[in-house]
Amino acid sequence: MSAFHAAIVHPDQSVTYCGEVTQDHLDQVRAIAAADTSPRFTVEHPSRPGALFVLREDGDLDWYEPVDAAPAPAYMPDPEPRAVADDLPPAGELPRGATGTAWISGAIRLGDGVIGGAMDTPGNPPRVTHHSTESPAGGKYLESIGSYLIRVASEPHLIYCPVTDRVGQFGPLNQSARALRNDGSRRTNREGRVNIQIEVLAYAKNPWTTGWDPAKKPGWQKILAAARSWGVPDVWPAGAPPKYPGGYSARSRSTWQNKGGHFAHAHVPGNDHGDPGAVDTRKILGGTGSTPAPSKPAKDAFPGVGVFGPGANNAHVTRLGTMLIARGGKRFYSVGAGPRWSDADRDATKAFQTAQGWSGADADGIPGPTTWELLVTGRGKDIPAASAKRKVSVAHMVAAAKADIPAPDGHTTYPGEVGLVEDALVAEGLLARRYADGSFGTKTRTAYAAWQRSKAGGSYTGSAADGYPGLDSLRRLAARHGFTATA
């Protein structure tokens, strides 16, 4: 029978070891926590199989670890040098070079005050990222959940209880937190001048702002004041957080990287969480902010991503098609715009997004708030015309692949035509930009094979998706990226 080390983590992060327990004991712990009236809640360790935590209302955290497991690290590796905790300033004081509040006065200090490092893109706009802990609120759950976040190396900057209005702080606001996943090689935790991350004790399915009055919450007002001290604007660039479950967010990279303001975890590219749910954005901003573009006429307001995509049949799709045709997308529509979503709508939308210089998830053919705003205001770049001079021959592509792949790196055969295909694959999110060099090498072949397997590329399988272009798959790619495919 399995054995487990049992320990209690106290709010000051001291640990009381309680000895070893059996699987039967752990089963009883789970059963007690599962009772409707129990003030205890279990949560599995996200990366250590078999490890279990029990959140307690009194602020302690029960910790069970398999006896045969490798020792648990207190922190996951961080590529940046860590600051020295003894050098951290007292509440209200700022590190040298800071221009906003680093430590919130009166906040409960959690951990050693060191969770991250310098921001990667300090020239980008400041932002706040909102999370929910998927846990109960009230009592001293703030301390218990804080201990859990430290143990799993997922600390935000701040943790907030909407019931008690208590605020906890793990690290200075001018450095990074650790509650987000990277977006490929881009470290989302380190995006912007600041990226102040807040975990709220709540469940995403039950928006925590319901029945909550920010005017009566001085703790929350301190959080808002700290965010504004760094220049975070009172706006939601990606729109209101989607409902959970069942909501959808485009997770636009261009919006995330280039816009300042408040974001939901559900808005962040490279992440798959849906929190904090459909919270009231006006309340979160203390009643003084706004949801995106409130002054726009109702007919111009973004109707939401849910009205677009496969199966959609409504007037918004018709309007989208009409605007895209006016912006250079006529060639995608054989019979004009209509209410039923079609490949023409997707391809024209993608062409418009690509014309803005977007790629990957930002050019997926589904209009988001930014795409819609550019269309209704007439701003942004039009869809370029398909030029007769921009031709790509299937025969040339196959010849280039067969010649370039076995040759030394950088060898080119038809670099101009290969470059057009590579640019299109980059825009589709299938090829890294650094490999778009005019050489049809192994990376390009792998990316083209992924295009052939995709629905847009023809859903080919087996030897038909071998990475060597065929006329049908090349025509499909050409239609979305403004060149002509020939035999």
Solvent accessible surface area in square Angstrom, and as a share of the most:
residue,aa,sasa,rsa
1,M,170,0.76
2,S,64,0.41
3,A,37,0.29
4,F,12,0.05
5,H,63,0.28
6,A,7,0.06
7,A,12,0.10
8,I,39,0.20
9,V,0,0.00
10,H,49,0.22
11,P,52,0.33
12,D,111,0.58
13,Q,39,0.17
14,S,54,0.35
15,V,69,0.40
16,T,63,0.37
17,Y,124,0.47
18,C,76,0.45
19,G,21,0.21
20,E,106,0.48
21,V,28,0.16
22,T,66,0.38
23,Q,55,0.24
24,D,74,0.39
25,H,73,0.32
26,L,1,0.01
27,D,68,0.35
28,Q,111,0.49
29,V,22,0.13
30,R,83,0.30
31,A,67,0.52
32,I,109,0.56
33,A,13,0.10
34,A,81,0.63
35,A,52,0.40
36,D,151,0.78
37,T,131,0.76
38,S,16,0.11
39,P,66,0.41
40,R,88,0.32
41,F,71,0.29
42,T,51,0.30
43,V,45,0.26
44,E,87,0.39
45,H,22,0.10
46,P,96,0.60
47,S,77,0.50
48,R,40,0.15
49,P,127,0.80
50,G,37,0.36
51,A,1,0.00
52,L,0,0.00
53,F,1,0.00
54,V,1,0.01
55,L,11,0.06
56,R,29,0.10
57,E,81,0.36
58,D,78,0.40
59,G,0,0.00
60,D,23,0.12
61,L,0,0.00
62,D,11,0.06
63,W,44,0.15
64,Y,17,0.06
65,E,18,0.08
66,P,19,0.12
67,V,60,0.35
68,D,135,0.70
69,A,38,0.29
70,A,68,0.53
71,P,128,0.80
72,A,40,0.31
73,P,68,0.43
74,A,62,0.48
75,Y,57,0.22
76,M,99,0.44
77,P,124,0.78
78,D,35,0.18
79,P,106,0.67
80,E,55,0.25
81,P,117,0.73
82,R,94,0.34
83,A,44,0.34
84,V,89,0.51
85,A,44,0.34
86,D,135,0.70
87,D,111,0.58
88,L,40,0.20
89,P,23,0.15
90,P,79,0.50
91,A,50,0.39
92,G,50,0.48
93,E,93,0.42
94,L,78,0.39
95,P,43,0.27
96,R,244,0.89
97,G,75,0.72
98,A,21,0.17
99,T,86,0.50
100,G,5,0.04
101,T,39,0.23
102,A,0,0.00
103,W,0,0.00
104,I,6,0.03
105,S,66,0.43
106,G,68,0.65
107,A,14,0.11
108,I,54,0.28
109,R,105,0.38
110,L,5,0.02
111,G,34,0.32
112,D,66,0.34
113,G,7,0.07
114,V,4,0.02
115,I,6,0.03
116,G,2,0.02
117,G,5,0.05
118,A,68,0.53
119,M,19,0.09
120,D,65,0.34
121,T,33,0.19
122,P,83,0.52
123,G,79,0.76
124,N,36,0.18
125,P,43,0.27
126,P,19,0.12
127,R,0,0.00
128,V,0,0.00
129,T,0,0.00
130,H,2,0.01
131,H,2,0.01
132,S,7,0.05
133,T,28,0.16
134,E,82,0.37
135,S,3,0.02
136,P,20,0.13
137,A,32,0.25
138,G,7,0.07
139,G,38,0.37
140,K,105,0.45
141,Y,9,0.03
142,L,1,0.00
143,E,14,0.06
144,S,0,0.00
145,I,4,0.02
146,G,0,0.00
147,S,0,0.00
148,Y,31,0.12
149,L,13,0.06
150,I,10,0.05
151,R,38,0.14
152,V,15,0.08
153,A,13,0.10
154,S,36,0.23
155,E,1,0.00
156,P,0,0.00
157,H,0,0.00
158,L,0,0.00
159,I,0,0.00
160,Y,0,0.00
161,C,1,0.00
162,P,13,0.08
163,V,98,0.56
164,T,55,0.32
165,D,23,0.12
166,R,62,0.23
167,V,11,0.07
168,G,0,0.00
169,Q,1,0.00
170,F,1,0.00
171,G,0,0.00
172,P,4,0.03
173,L,0,0.00
174,N,36,0.19
175,Q,45,0.20
176,S,1,0.01
177,A,2,0.02
178,R,34,0.12
179,A,18,0.14
180,L,13,0.06
181,R,130,0.48
182,N,73,0.37
183,D,14,0.07
184,G,68,0.65
185,S,117,0.76
186,R,81,0.30
187,R,54,0.20
188,T,1,0.00
189,N,18,0.09
190,R,10,0.04
191,E,2,0.01
192,G,0,0.00
193,R,89,0.33
194,V,1,0.00
195,N,0,0.00
196,I,1,0.01
197,Q,0,0.00
198,I,2,0.01
199,E,16,0.07
200,V,1,0.00
201,L,1,0.00
202,A,10,0.08
203,Y,71,0.27
204,A,1,0.01
205,K,125,0.53
206,N,89,0.46
207,P,39,0.24
208,W,22,0.08
209,T,4,0.03
210,T,113,0.66
211,G,80,0.77
212,W,12,0.04
213,D,56,0.29
214,P,10,0.06
215,A,89,0.69
216,K,153,0.65
217,K,36,0.15
218,P,91,0.57
219,G,9,0.09
220,W,0,0.00
221,Q,65,0.29
222,K,92,0.39
223,I,3,0.01
224,L,3,0.02
225,A,60,0.46
226,A,4,0.03
227,A,2,0.01
228,R,92,0.34
229,S,47,0.31
230,W,10,0.04
231,G,44,0.42
232,V,5,0.03
233,P,55,0.35
234,D,37,0.19
235,V,60,0.35
236,W,1,0.00
237,P,27,0.17
238,A,24,0.19
239,G,12,0.11
240,A,55,0.43
241,P,6,0.04
242,P,22,0.14
243,K,128,0.54
244,Y,99,0.38
245,P,92,0.58
246,G,71,0.69
247,G,36,0.35
248,Y,114,0.43
249,S,23,0.15
250,A,28,0.21
251,R,50,0.18
252,S,27,0.17
253,R,83,0.30
254,S,21,0.13
255,T,8,0.05
256,W,2,0.01
257,Q,33,0.15
258,N,95,0.49
259,K,97,0.41
260,G,13,0.12
261,G,0,0.00
262,H,3,0.01
263,F,1,0.00
264,A,0,0.00
265,H,7,0.03
266,A,2,0.02
267,H,5,0.02
268,V,0,0.00
269,P,3,0.02
270,G,40,0.39
271,N,9,0.04
272,D,92,0.47
273,H,90,0.40
274,G,20,0.19
275,D,11,0.06
276,P,1,0.00
277,G,0,0.00
278,A,47,0.36
279,V,7,0.04
280,D,53,0.28
281,T,5,0.03
282,R,124,0.45
283,K,40,0.17
284,I,0,0.00
285,L,0,0.00
286,G,21,0.20
287,G,34,0.33
288,T,104,0.60
289,G,19,0.19
290,S,33,0.21
291,T,56,0.32
292,P,54,0.34
293,A,46,0.36
294,P,90,0.56
295,S,107,0.69
296,K,52,0.22
297,P,78,0.49
298,A,97,0.75
299,K,146,0.62
300,D,23,0.12
301,A,44,0.34
302,F,56,0.23
303,P,40,0.25
304,G,24,0.23
305,V,22,0.13
306,G,71,0.69
307,V,38,0.22
308,F,14,0.06
309,G,4,0.03
310,P,120,0.75
311,G,78,0.75
312,A,14,0.11
313,N,78,0.40
314,N,42,0.22
315,A,79,0.61
316,H,74,0.33
317,V,0,0.00
318,T,45,0.26
319,R,73,0.27
320,L,0,0.00
321,G,0,0.00
322,T,77,0.45
323,M,23,0.10
324,L,0,0.00
325,I,50,0.26
326,A,82,0.64
327,R,25,0.09
328,G,34,0.33
329,G,0,0.00
330,K,146,0.62
331,R,98,0.36
332,F,28,0.12
333,Y,21,0.08
334,S,116,0.75
335,V,141,0.81
336,G,34,0.32
337,A,33,0.25
338,G,25,0.24
339,P,67,0.42
340,R,164,0.60
341,W,25,0.09
342,S,49,0.32
343,D,87,0.45
344,A,23,0.18
345,D,3,0.01
346,R,45,0.16
347,D,20,0.10
348,A,0,0.00
349,T,0,0.00
350,K,4,0.01
351,A,6,0.05
352,F,0,0.00
353,Q,4,0.02
354,T,38,0.22
355,A,21,0.16
356,Q,32,0.14
357,G,67,0.64
358,W,41,0.15
359,S,45,0.29
360,G,17,0.16
361,A,42,0.33
362,D,14,0.07
363,A,0,0.00
364,D,52,0.27
365,G,0,0.00
366,I,37,0.19
367,P,0,0.00
368,G,8,0.08
369,P,41,0.26
370,T,35,0.20
371,T,4,0.02
372,W,2,0.01
373,E,58,0.26
374,L,21,0.10
375,L,9,0.05
376,V,28,0.16
377,T,66,0.39
378,G,52,0.50
379,R,122,0.44
380,G,45,0.43
381,K,136,0.58
382,D,81,0.42
383,I,7,0.04
384,P,77,0.49
385,A,82,0.64
386,A,48,0.38
387,S,40,0.26
388,A,76,0.59
389,K,193,0.82
390,R,93,0.34
391,K,102,0.43
392,V,0,0.00
393,S,15,0.10
394,V,21,0.12
395,A,59,0.46
396,H,62,0.28
397,M,0,0.00
398,V,40,0.23
399,A,45,0.35
400,A,0,0.00
401,A,0,0.00
402,K,130,0.55
403,A,40,0.31
404,D,5,0.02
405,I,48,0.24
406,P,105,0.66
407,A,26,0.20
408,P,111,0.70
409,D,154,0.80
410,G,53,0.51
411,H,74,0.33
412,T,56,0.33
413,T,50,0.29
414,Y,73,0.28
415,P,67,0.42
416,G,55,0.53
417,E,34,0.15
418,V,0,0.00
419,G,19,0.18
420,L,37,0.18
421,V,0,0.00
422,E,0,0.00
423,D,67,0.35
424,A,2,0.02
425,L,0,0.00
426,V,16,0.09
427,A,7,0.06
428,E,30,0.13
429,G,47,0.45
430,L,63,0.32
431,L,13,0.07
432,A,40,0.31
433,R,140,0.51
434,R,184,0.67
435,Y,70,0.27
436,A,26,0.20
437,D,87,0.45
438,G,6,0.06
439,S,9,0.06
440,F,0,0.00
441,G,18,0.17
442,T,84,0.49
443,K,104,0.44
444,T,2,0.01
445,R,78,0.28
446,T,91,0.53
447,A,4,0.03
448,Y,0,0.00
449,A,10,0.08
450,A,27,0.21
451,W,3,0.01
452,Q,5,0.02
453,R,132,0.48
454,S,38,0.24
455,K,154,0.65
456,A,17,0.13
457,G,0,0.00
458,G,22,0.21
459,S,64,0.42
460,Y,67,0.25
461,T,105,0.61
462,G,63,0.61
463,S,104,0.67
464,A,53,0.41
465,A,10,0.08
466,D,55,0.28
467,G,0,0.00
468,Y,55,0.21
469,P,5,0.03
470,G,30,0.29
471,L,56,0.28
472,D,66,0.34
473,S,3,0.02
474,L,0,0.00
475,R,134,0.49
476,R,96,0.35
477,L,0,0.00
478,A,5,0.04
479,A,48,0.37
480,R,14,0.05
481,H,23,0.10
482,G,3,0.02
483,F,7,0.03
484,T,52,0.30
485,A,10,0.08
486,T,47,0.27
487,A,90,0.69
